[in-house]
Amino acid sequence: MKSFYVLILILVASFVSVPVQAVTAKNYEKGTKAQQKSISYLSCAFYGSSTQLDPSYTEQVPTADIKILQKAAYHAYNDALSYFGYEEPDHEQRIIDYAEFVASQEAVLWDKPGMNGKQVTLIARSLYNESNCNLLLDSIK
């Protein structure tokens, strides 16, 4: 009988702990696309900000463009969560979750070849161009 109560308690805890709605296949697909957009925007913002590490580098990405990409990344992240049916308990927690998401994505980007070397600004600009960040930026302006 004791194991029955433990089982019931586990089931109740699992349903209450995560505020997630049922997700349709269509919403899952939209959520995945929104998440990929967020990652693309974050990558471009990261590479753009990395071009500013050397103040004498002449091909820096403007700060205004970086901010546009960062804002677009946050909106795409929120869209993805909505499509996935995830309801954040409060705004502060969503910001914390987003900060963790950004940190994990940037950790991956730092591991790209050349990003930890002396020519990080050149490599970052090269990766910014390879990622077609100017086209991506134009599409959201």
C-alpha positions in Angstrom: 0.0 0.0 0.0 2.9 2.3 0.8 4.3 1.9 -2.8 0.9 2.8 -4.2 1.0 6.2 -2.4 4.5 6.8 -3.5 3.5 6.1 -7.1 0.5 8.5 -6.8 2.8 11.2 -5.3 5.3 10.8 -8.1 2.6 11.0 -10.8 1.0 14.1 -9.2 4.4 15.8 -8.8 5.3 15.1 -12.5 2.1 16.7 -13.7 2.3 19.7 -11.5 6.0 20.5 -11.7 6.2 21.3 -15.4 3.6 23.8 -16.8 3.5 22.4 -20.4 0.5 22.1 -22.6 0.1 19.4 -25.2 2.0 20.3 -28.4 0.7 19.5 -31.8 3.0 18.3 -34.6 2.5 21.6 -36.4 3.3 23.7 -33.3 6.4 21.5 -32.6 7.6 22.2 -36.2 7.0 26.0 -35.7 8.7 25.9 -32.3 11.8 24.1 -33.8 12.0 26.7 -36.6 11.7 29.6 -34.1 14.4 28.0 -31.9 16.7 27.7 -34.9 16.1 31.3 -35.8 17.0 32.3 -32.3 20.2 30.4 -32.5 21.0 32.0 -35.9 20.4 35.5 -34.5 22.5 34.8 -31.4 25.3 33.5 -33.6 25.3 36.6 -35.7 25.1 38.9 -32.6 28.0 36.9 -31.0 30.2 37.1 -34.1 29.3 40.8 -34.5 30.2 41.6 -30.9 33.5 39.6 -31.2 34.5 42.0 -34.0 34.6 44.8 -31.4 37.1 43.1 -29.2 40.0 44.9 -31.0 39.2 48.7 -31.0 41.6 49.3 -33.9 39.8 46.7 -36.1 38.2 48.7 -39.0 35.5 46.2 -40.0 33.6 46.1 -36.7 29.9 45.3 -36.8 28.0 48.3 -35.5 26.6 48.1 -32.0 23.1 49.0 -33.3 23.1 46.0 -35.6 24.2 43.7 -32.7 21.4 45.0 -30.5 18.8 44.3 -33.3 20.1 40.7 -33.6 20.0 40.2 -29.9 16.4 41.5 -29.6 15.3 39.3 -32.5 16.9 36.3 -30.8 15.0 37.0 -27.6 11.7 37.3 -29.5 12.3 34.1 -31.5 13.2 32.3 -28.3 9.9 33.4 -26.7 8.1 32.3 -29.8 9.7 28.9 -29.6 8.6 28.5 -26.0 5.1 29.5 -26.9 4.9 27.0 -29.8 6.2 24.3 -27.5 3.5 25.1 -25.0 5.8 26.1 -22.3 4.3 28.5 -19.9 6.9 30.3 -17.7 5.7 30.9 -14.1 7.0 34.5 -14.2 8.9 36.9 -16.4 12.0 36.9 -14.2 12.4 33.1 -14.6 12.0 33.4 -18.4 14.8 35.9 -18.5 17.0 33.6 -16.4 16.2 30.7 -18.7 17.1 32.8 -21.7 20.4 33.9 -20.2 21.3 30.2 -19.7 20.3 29.5 -23.3 22.5 32.4 -24.5 25.4 31.2 -22.4 25.2 27.7 -23.7 25.0 28.9 -27.3 28.0 31.2 -26.9 30.0 28.5 -25.3 29.5 26.4 -28.5 30.5 29.4 -30.6 33.7 30.1 -28.7 34.8 26.6 -29.6 34.9 27.4 -33.3 38.4 27.1 -34.8 40.3 30.4 -34.3 37.9 32.0 -31.9 40.3 31.7 -29.0 43.3 32.9 -30.9 45.0 36.3 -31.5 43.0 36.9 -34.6 39.6 36.5 -33.0 38.2 39.7 -34.7 39.2 38.5 -38.1 37.8 35.0 -37.5 34.6 36.5 -36.1 34.1 38.8 -39.1 34.7 35.8 -41.4 32.2 33.7 -39.5 29.8 36.6 -39.5 30.1 36.8 -43.3 29.9 33.0 -43.8 26.7 33.0 -41.7 25.1 35.6 -44.0 24.4 37.8 -41.1 24.0 40.9 -43.2 21.1 39.2 -45.1 19.6 38.0 -41.8 19.9 41.5 -40.4 18.3 43.0 -43.5 15.4 40.6 -43.2 14.5 41.7 -39.6 15.1 45.5 -40.0 
